Amino acid sequence: MHKRLIEDSLTLLRDKLLIMGGAAEKAIMLCTRALIERDSDLATRVIREDDAIDQMELEIDQVCVDVLALKQPAASDLRFVVSIARTAPLVERIADHAVNIAKHALSLNNSPELEMGVDLSSIARVVQEMLVEGLDAFTSGDPEKARATIARDDEVDALYDRLYEKVIEAMKRSPDAVTSGAEWLFVLKHLERIADYVTNICEQIVYMARGQVIKHKIW
């Protein structure tokens, strides 16, 4: 009976985290569309829906506390609960970065459109794929898939560096582009930070599956 109750709680935690992750992934998709399509309604939607993601984090935190305090999980179950407790705030921060991108979209959409030569879809696509792959790895408890996802952070960093330079070049060419360019630099940084948070999530997957801490390690 005790084991079944713990399994029910662990399933609840897993489901809540996946729903929260799906909402964060949707927020990334919508905020980048808001920029690419200059759609302020989409940007406003991302900002408005962030409250629901914040609430999900609070609910997950409470379930984790209840499981730890009342059901005394052991071994791998304990690592799972700890990993969930550490991962939910990372997903919430990912959603916060999507909100910040949406706010920049509102600002840029209210300004004249300037050609920056920024292919935002390229870096946004990789970031979204990383998040989806990371959540899949969490669901399956697959540390090798998690490591493969971590490796993609280098791809994001390379895209970030290339697009950053393009924006800087556009700002140098035209003083009129400085204000909008600064907004674009923030957008790129937010996307790069999302990839970093996905990396942190994947580090938790390795810990959950193997009890191995790989944070701060070069491997």
Salt bridges, closest charged atoms under 4 A:
GLU7 OE2 - LYS3 NZ 3.46
ASP8 OD2 - ARG4 NH1 2.98
GLU37 OE2 - ARG33 NE 3.29
GLU49 OE1 - LYS26 NZ 3.48
GLU49 OE2 - ARG45 NE 2.99
GLU59 OE1 - LYS16 NZ 3.15
GLU129 OE2 - ARG125 NH1 3.36
GLU129 OE1 - ARG152 NH2 2.96
GLU133 OE2 - ARG152 NH1 3.00
ASP136 OD2 - LYS145 NZ 3.86
GLU144 OE2 - ARG210 NH2 2.87
GLU155 OE1 - ARG152 NE 3.25
GLU183 OE1 - HIS104 ND1 2.46
GLU192 OE1 - LYS189 NZ 3.09
ASP196 OD2 - ARG193 NH1 2.81
